[in-house]
Amino acid sequence: MAEQDKLEPVYAGVDALVDYACDRLALDRRDADWTRNRIFELFDLSSYAPTGAVADGRSADELLGEFRAAAVEAGLFEAEEGPVWADIVMGILSANPSALQDRFLEVERDWGGMAAMRWLYDYCVANTYVKRAQLDANPRFDSHGLVVTINLAKPEFKDMKKAAAGNAVAGGYPQCTICHENEGFAGRNKRTLRTLPVELGDESWFWQFSPYGYFDQHGICVNTTHTPMHVDRDTFGMLLDFVDRFPGYFLGCNAALPRIGGSVLAHDHFQGGGELLPMHTAPVLRELRLDAFPDVAVEMLDWPGSAVRVVSKSRQSLIDVCDLIREGWVTYSNPELDIVCEGEDGRRSALSPSAIVTERGYEMSLIFRNNGVSEEYPDGIFHAHPEFYPVKQEPIGLIEAQGLFILPGRLVEQLGHIEDALAAGEGLPEAEREFTLEWDELTKQLDGSRDRDDIRAAIQDELGSVCYRILRNTAVFKTPELMFGFLASLGLHAA
């Protein structure tokens, strides 16, 4: 056991964490001693003198940092083991899933679904499952009608085979990274994960917030049964079930095909959260109608990708029209446009839907996706083209297709080198030679200016421009007229 004089800061750290849990994590103060002793047991600590230490308004990250430093100094564990021990301790301090679910239903009954979701999100931040501090640290700005972020925590998958491997199921327990059995699972440091049961259609699903979310209250809704991703008629009804209960959220899903999204394709799930994305408010180019559904509007969007918005106050009519478009799209081929609905690798076309509720009723965005490849574009015809790989090489999934781009953390250092070179009036650094396209466009825009503010503004503008052009790469219809031709073949006509 560590020397007694080194243990007092450890005891103080535990006391402060237990006090924090009573204030922020719904720990009953009647259980404080019992909980403290469970933590002491982890380190074989059999003596204790109360320190009176309290949280005093400090965050969990601050308290855990102090506890970890004291524990390392006392020889209880090595510094590199700190994140695992923090997860273990916070798992003990967090409420059981059943207690959280009961409290959620109480808040929902009294204040509504959105208030309950806000409460659960705040809880998941407080128990450190949601890494809010990391989310807030990510650079983020608006450019070219898009939101661009640089995610400092998310690993980058440049290799398509490695990206596909992330979608594979290794078997064992839990079967995959998003199965419900991950709740509290030590093998993946999920001791603080808490989920919420949700019924969609006649099926059992559950909601959980993402630890490194891309936007406010970002989470996933997962089928409790481990079943492959798919989009069919029932999908539209399930999305509407969710937004009926939580009308301030959007919910959607990636097209259930490889190369056009980063999802775990082996397990059916949706993505959503409490922040509307740019495509949800994109302007309308043309409104279309179907004679059989006068209560439904189909809006062609002024958007770099290929998408429509289906709007109706009638839930059933909206589902009918969405499914008509889905069935038309997955069987549509136009080789002149490089659109082939099936190939040697199976089906190639799919929809990526996303639902919200507004004063107009239900709004279902439908993004047309195709994962065909060619000799010129082996990673995907409707994928980011190679000239943009220095900025973004990963598949474009639901979130980015709706206008929120998640760029790799390496760009912070790389763009810093480019900024320094521009400010010094030097040439493109050899280490960043792959950014020749961006460099040429930046130097033309700056026209000799070496002002740091001008350079940073130009870099942000350039990143937004590249992201916009990547979305253009993903568009299966390069002009509104081409999209209208497809929709007209389904019986849609100008309003």
Summary of the structure (lengths in Angstrom):
residues: 495
radius of gyration: 25.3
end to end distance: 78.7
largest distance: 82.1
contacts: 1583
relative contact order: 0.10
helix: 44%
strand: 18%
